[in-house]
Amino acid sequence: MGWLVRVFPEDVSGPAIADPADLARGIRWAAERAEVIVVPIVAYTDHSSLHNAVTDALEQGVIVVAATGDLGR
């Protein structure tokens, strides 16, 4: 394809379920460096900092792809 791709393997959280504040920090970091952000872990608690980080990234034209989960149900 000839695409120029750089991968930033930033780990802002250890477990598969992340703290929303950690995710927000990672999204803000990535939004300054990337055109596409993939968030392969889930946060089961809601937090305004996470909403704001995603909104800011989208407003910058960054594509955000996020995982979803069902707590194993």
C-alpha positions as CSV (number, residue, x, y, z in Angstrom):
1,M,0.0,0.0,0.0
2,G,2.8,2.4,0.6
3,W,1.4,4.0,3.8
4,L,3.7,5.6,6.2
5,V,2.9,4.2,9.6
6,R,4.5,4.8,13.0
7,V,3.3,2.8,16.0
8,F,3.6,4.3,19.5
9,P,3.2,1.4,21.9
10,E,2.4,3.5,24.9
11,D,1.2,1.6,27.9
12,V,-0.6,3.9,30.3
13,S,-2.2,1.1,32.4
14,G,-1.2,-2.4,33.4
15,P,-4.4,-4.4,33.6
16,A,-7.0,-5.0,30.9
17,I,-9.4,-2.7,32.8
18,A,-8.0,0.8,33.0
19,D,-8.5,3.8,35.3
20,P,-10.3,6.5,33.2
21,A,-7.8,9.2,34.3
22,D,-4.9,7.0,33.0
23,L,-6.7,6.5,29.7
24,A,-7.4,10.2,29.4
25,R,-3.7,11.0,29.9
26,G,-2.7,8.4,27.2
27,I,-5.3,9.7,24.8
28,R,-4.1,13.3,25.2
29,W,-0.5,12.2,24.7
30,A,-1.3,10.2,21.6
31,A,-3.5,13.0,20.1
32,E,-0.4,15.2,20.0
33,R,1.4,12.6,17.9
34,A,-1.0,10.5,16.0
35,E,-3.8,10.6,13.4
36,V,-5.4,7.4,14.7
37,I,-5.6,6.2,18.4
38,V,-6.5,2.7,19.2
39,V,-7.6,2.1,22.8
40,P,-7.6,-1.7,23.3
41,I,-8.6,-1.7,26.9
42,V,-11.8,-0.7,28.7
43,A,-12.8,1.5,31.6
44,Y,-15.9,0.5,33.4
45,T,-16.3,3.7,35.3
46,D,-17.2,7.0,33.7
47,H,-15.1,10.1,34.1
48,S,-15.3,13.6,32.6
49,S,-11.5,13.6,32.0
50,L,-11.9,10.6,29.7
51,H,-14.9,12.3,27.8
52,N,-12.9,15.5,27.5
53,A,-9.8,13.7,26.2
54,V,-11.7,11.9,23.5
55,T,-13.6,15.0,22.5
56,D,-10.4,17.0,22.3
57,A,-8.8,14.3,20.1
58,L,-11.8,14.2,17.8
59,E,-11.8,18.0,17.5
60,Q,-8.2,17.8,16.4
61,G,-9.2,15.4,13.6
62,V,-7.8,12.3,15.3
63,I,-9.7,9.1,14.8
64,V,-10.3,7.3,18.1
65,V,-11.0,3.5,18.0
66,A,-12.0,2.1,21.4
67,A,-12.6,-1.3,22.9
68,T,-15.9,-2.2,24.6
69,G,-16.6,-4.8,27.1
70,D,-19.4,-6.6,28.9
71,L,-17.7,-7.8,32.1
72,G,-17.6,-11.3,30.7
73,R,-21.4,-11.7,30.5
